[in-house]
């Protein structure tokens, strides 16, 4: 794989992520997906629209440089970064923060 911005790879990607509990609360925790063979995959998307289409509108996300994602995931050979994947319809997705009673 070549570096971000080369051969059509975006410089920035939208990744499923949430704030971490590190010093100052500035850490980002990427949300990996486990494959049937046990490998971990980090889905990243070229736009917010694509993330929402695949993971739903309640999915927390962060827009980050692809080079940072690759640097963070290279620590483990078991993690594969996939750009604009199709997520299975039955896969877990973040629910709405509001219950039906709160929406009434």
QUIBELGI-V502255 format. One record per residue. SS is DSSP state (a for helix, b for strand, c for the rest). PSI is psi as a letter, one per 30 degrees, with the letter a starting at -180 (none if undefined). D_LAST is the distance of its C-alpha to the last C-alpha in Angstrom with 2 decimals. Layout:
((SS:PSI:D_LAST) (SS:PSI:D_LAST))
This chain:
((c:k:49.83) (c:l:50.67) (c:l:49.02) (c:k:45.91) (c:f:46.60) (c:k:49.42) (c:h:49.51) (c:g:46.09) (c:k:44.09) (c:l:41.55) (c:e:42.22) (b:k:38.54) (b:l:36.04) (b:j:32.34) (b:k:32.03) (b:k:29.23) (b:l:29.53) (b:l:28.04) (b:k:29.64) (c:a:32.33) (c:g:33.45) (c:a:36.91) (a:k:38.79) (a:f:36.75) (a:g:33.70) (c:g:35.01) (c:l:35.54) (b:k:33.67) (b:j:33.07) (b:k:33.22) (c:j:31.35) (c:l:33.96) (b:k:33.61) (b:k:36.10) (c:l:38.06) (c:f:39.44) (c:g:42.83) (c:f:41.53) (c:k:41.78) (b:k:39.10) (b:k:37.84) (b:j:36.13) (b:k:34.47) (b:l:34.71) (b:l:33.73) (c:f:35.44) (c:l:32.24) (a:e:28.57) (a:e:27.88) (a:e:29.88) (a:e:28.18) (a:e:24.69) (a:e:26.14) (a:e:27.49) (a:f:25.22) (c:l:21.77) (c:f:19.93) (c:f:18.91) (c:k:22.60) (c:k:24.13) (b:l:27.43) (b:k:30.49) (b:j:33.00) (b:l:36.39) (b:k:40.00) (a:e:40.95) (a:e:44.12) (a:e:42.17) (a:e:40.19) (a:e:43.48) (a:e:45.23) (a:e:42.61) (a:f:42.51) (c:f:46.31) (c:f:46.77) (c:k:45.88) (c:f:47.54) (c:f:44.88) (b:k:42.17) (b:k:42.06) (b:k:40.27) (b:k:39.11) (b:k:38.24) (c:h:35.55) (c:l:35.35) (c:k:33.46) (c:k:31.10) (c:k:30.88) (c:e:27.71) (c:g:27.34) (c:l:27.82) (c:k:25.38) (c:l:22.87) (c:k:20.62) (c:l:17.04) (c:k:14.03) (c:f:13.79) (c:k:10.04) (c:l:9.08) (a:e:6.66) (a:e:5.44) (a:f:5.51) (a:f:3.83) (c:none:0.00))
